[in-house]
């Protein structure tokens, strides 16, 4: 029915019902394409590998300066954001790793 109204150059909608039919068909087509894209994106979420859980810190391996630095950084961040924070991991950054 849609192709019977469209002749290749313009729409020959003679009355309001034909124009309404064209509008509804076009809207339906747009929403079907959006639903298809949403479905494809949701499938891509399953294909992405899960992030590994952070491993627990071993406080015995850290020296006293590293422990103090980690705790001071955590307290400073908590005061800055005014939220409850949790120290999850500590990573030592060397001069070679800062490039």
N, C-alpha and C positions, 0 to 999 in steps of 0.2 A: 504494500500500500504506500509505503514511503517513496519508493522509486516511481510509482505512478504519479506522484505529485511533483517530483523533482525531474526536470527535463535536461539537466546538465549545465544550465546557465543560471536559471532562477527558479524560485518556487512559485507554482501556480496555485496557491491556496485561495480558493474562491470564497471561502467563508471562515468564520471563527473556528468551527470544529476542525477543519483541515489544519489550520495554523496551530491549534492546541495539540493535535495529534503529532505534528512535526516537533513541537516543543517537548512533549512527553517522551517521544522516541529518542530525541537527542539527549535529554537528561538521563534517561535509562541507560543509554550507551555510555555516557560519562561515568555514571556510578558503577556500572559493570566493570569498566576498565580500572577504576579506583579499587574496587573489591579484589580484582585479579592482582593488582600491584601489592595490595595489603597482604594477600595470601602468599605471594612470592617472597616478600620481605620477612614474613613470619617463618617461612621455611628456612630462610638464610640464618635466622637466629639459632636454629637447631644445628646447622652445619658448622657454626663457629665453635672452636674448642673452648671448654670451660677454663676459667682462670684457676690455677692451683691455689689451694689454701695457704696462707702465709705460715711458715714454720715458726714454732715457738723460739723465743730468744733464750740463749743460754747465758745467764748473768755471770756464771763462773768464768767464762772465757773473756769477758770484758774486764779491762782494768778499771781502777777507781775513777780516773778522769773521764773515761768513756761513759760510765754509769751516771756520773754527775752531769755530764753534758746532755745525755739523753733525758734525764729527769728535768733539767732546767728548760730544755727545749719544749718538753711536753707541758710544763706549767706555763711557760710563756705563751704557747699556742692556745691553751685553755683560757688564759686571761684575755688574749686578743680576740678570740671568737665568742667568748661568753657562753660556751657550750661545754658539756661533758665530753671529754676526750679519753681515748685509750691508746696507750703505746703498744703498737703491734710489732714493729720490727726496728732494728737498728742496723745501719749499714755504714761501714767505715769507708770514707772517701779519701783516697790518696791523691797526691799531686798529679800522678799520671792519669787517674780516673776523672779528673776535673776538666779535661780538654774539651 
